[in-house]
Amino acid sequence: MPSSELADRDYLLLADFRYALRRFLAFSEQEAAACGLTPQQHQALLAIRGSDEREVTVGYLAQRLMLKPHSATGLVDRLEALGLLERSSSNIDRRQAVLRLTDRAGDLLMTLSAAHRDELTRIRPVLAALLTELA
């Protein structure tokens, strides 16, 4: 249950916040497409590169992307076919595959991440103001 009644202003702020997020997601989708990636492929590469896990597995990727394991496996298969991922056996558990980005994936991800960081810097004041008002 909500802690208090919502005023018209709350609805406006929530709608504006959702709109700002959606605009950022649309930006992200366009940037990924310009690099020849789907949004999900971009997310996968970022999840792998941004992981602090010693070994990134398909299970980890499934968790981070909120996918079922078989869907994550299909995504990994496609990324591997594109030459963006390599799989090797885990040193911890030989039954698991460890995922590593190729140099090509690293270059694509660097380009995309720089563009995303710049866009977030640009929209930060809007997001911060909305979050402050919503709090």
C-alpha positions as CSV (number, residue, x, y, z in Angstrom):
1,M,0.0,0.0,0.0
2,P,1.2,3.5,-0.8
3,S,2.4,5.4,2.3
4,S,0.2,8.4,1.4
5,E,-2.3,9.7,-1.1
6,L,-0.9,10.8,-4.4
7,A,-1.5,14.4,-5.7
8,D,-1.8,15.4,-9.3
9,R,1.8,16.7,-9.1
10,D,3.0,13.2,-8.1
11,Y,1.4,11.7,-11.2
12,L,3.0,14.5,-13.3
13,L,6.4,13.8,-11.8
14,L,6.1,10.1,-12.3
15,A,5.0,10.5,-15.9
16,D,7.9,12.9,-16.6
17,F,10.4,10.5,-14.9
18,R,9.1,7.6,-17.0
19,Y,9.3,9.7,-20.1
20,A,12.9,10.7,-19.4
21,L,13.9,7.1,-18.8
22,R,12.1,6.0,-22.1
23,R,14.0,8.8,-24.0
24,F,17.3,7.5,-22.6
25,L,16.3,3.9,-23.6
26,A,15.4,5.1,-27.1
27,F,18.8,6.8,-27.3
28,S,20.5,3.6,-26.2
29,E,18.6,1.5,-28.7
30,Q,19.6,3.9,-31.5
31,E,23.3,3.9,-30.5
32,A,23.4,0.1,-30.3
33,A,21.8,-0.2,-33.8
34,A,24.3,2.3,-35.2
35,C,27.0,-0.1,-34.0
36,G,25.2,-3.1,-35.5
37,L,23.9,-4.5,-32.2
38,T,20.5,-5.1,-30.7
39,P,19.8,-3.5,-27.4
40,Q,20.0,-6.9,-25.7
41,Q,23.4,-7.6,-27.3
42,H,24.7,-4.3,-26.1
43,Q,23.3,-5.0,-22.5
44,A,25.0,-8.4,-22.6
45,L,28.4,-7.0,-23.6
46,L,28.1,-4.3,-20.9
47,A,27.1,-6.8,-18.2
48,I,30.1,-8.9,-19.0
49,R,32.6,-6.0,-19.2
50,G,31.1,-4.4,-16.1
51,S,31.1,-7.5,-13.9
52,D,33.2,-7.8,-10.8
53,E,32.8,-11.6,-10.9
54,R,36.0,-13.5,-11.3
55,E,34.4,-15.6,-14.0
56,V,31.3,-14.5,-16.0
57,T,29.0,-17.4,-16.9
58,V,25.8,-17.7,-18.8
59,G,24.0,-18.0,-15.5
60,Y,25.4,-14.7,-14.3
61,L,24.4,-13.1,-17.6
62,A,20.9,-14.5,-17.4
63,Q,20.5,-13.1,-13.9
64,R,21.8,-9.6,-14.9
65,L,19.6,-9.4,-18.0
66,M,16.7,-11.0,-16.3
67,L,16.5,-13.8,-18.8
68,K,15.8,-17.5,-18.6
69,P,19.1,-19.5,-18.9
70,H,18.1,-21.0,-22.3
71,S,17.5,-17.4,-23.6
72,A,20.8,-16.3,-22.3
73,T,22.5,-19.2,-24.0
74,G,20.9,-18.3,-27.3
75,L,22.1,-14.7,-26.9
76,V,25.6,-15.9,-26.1
77,D,25.5,-18.2,-29.2
78,R,24.6,-15.2,-31.4
79,L,27.3,-13.0,-29.9
80,E,29.9,-15.7,-30.4
81,A,28.8,-16.1,-34.0
82,L,29.3,-12.4,-34.5
83,G,32.8,-12.7,-33.2
84,L,32.0,-10.6,-30.1
85,L,32.4,-13.3,-27.4
86,E,34.6,-16.2,-26.6
87,R,33.8,-19.1,-24.3
88,S,36.2,-21.2,-22.4
89,S,35.9,-23.7,-19.6
90,S,35.8,-22.4,-16.1
91,N,38.8,-23.0,-13.8
92,I,36.3,-23.2,-10.9
93,D,33.8,-25.6,-12.4
94,R,34.7,-27.2,-15.7
95,R,31.0,-27.8,-16.5
96,Q,30.5,-24.0,-16.9
97,A,31.6,-21.8,-19.7
98,V,33.3,-18.5,-18.9
99,L,32.5,-15.6,-21.2
100,R,35.1,-13.1,-22.5
101,L,34.7,-10.2,-24.8
102,T,36.8,-10.1,-28.0
103,D,38.8,-7.1,-28.9
104,R,36.2,-6.1,-31.4
105,A,33.5,-6.3,-28.7
106,G,35.7,-4.2,-26.5
107,D,36.0,-1.5,-29.1
108,L,32.3,-1.4,-29.8
109,L,31.5,-1.3,-26.2
110,M,34.0,1.6,-25.6
111,T,32.3,3.6,-28.3
112,L,28.8,2.9,-26.9
113,S,29.7,3.5,-23.3
114,A,31.3,6.8,-24.0
115,A,28.2,7.9,-25.9
116,H,26.0,6.7,-23.0
117,R,28.1,8.5,-20.4
118,D,27.9,11.7,-22.4
119,E,24.1,11.4,-22.7
120,L,23.7,10.7,-19.0
121,T,25.8,13.7,-18.2
122,R,23.5,15.8,-20.5
123,I,20.3,14.5,-18.9
124,R,21.6,14.3,-15.3
125,P,20.1,17.7,-14.2
126,V,16.6,16.6,-15.5
127,L,16.8,13.2,-13.8
128,A,18.2,14.7,-10.5
129,A,15.5,17.3,-10.4
130,L,12.7,14.7,-10.9
131,L,14.2,12.4,-8.3
132,T,14.5,15.2,-5.8
133,E,10.9,16.2,-6.4
134,L,9.7,12.6,-6.1
135,A,11.5,12.0,-2.8
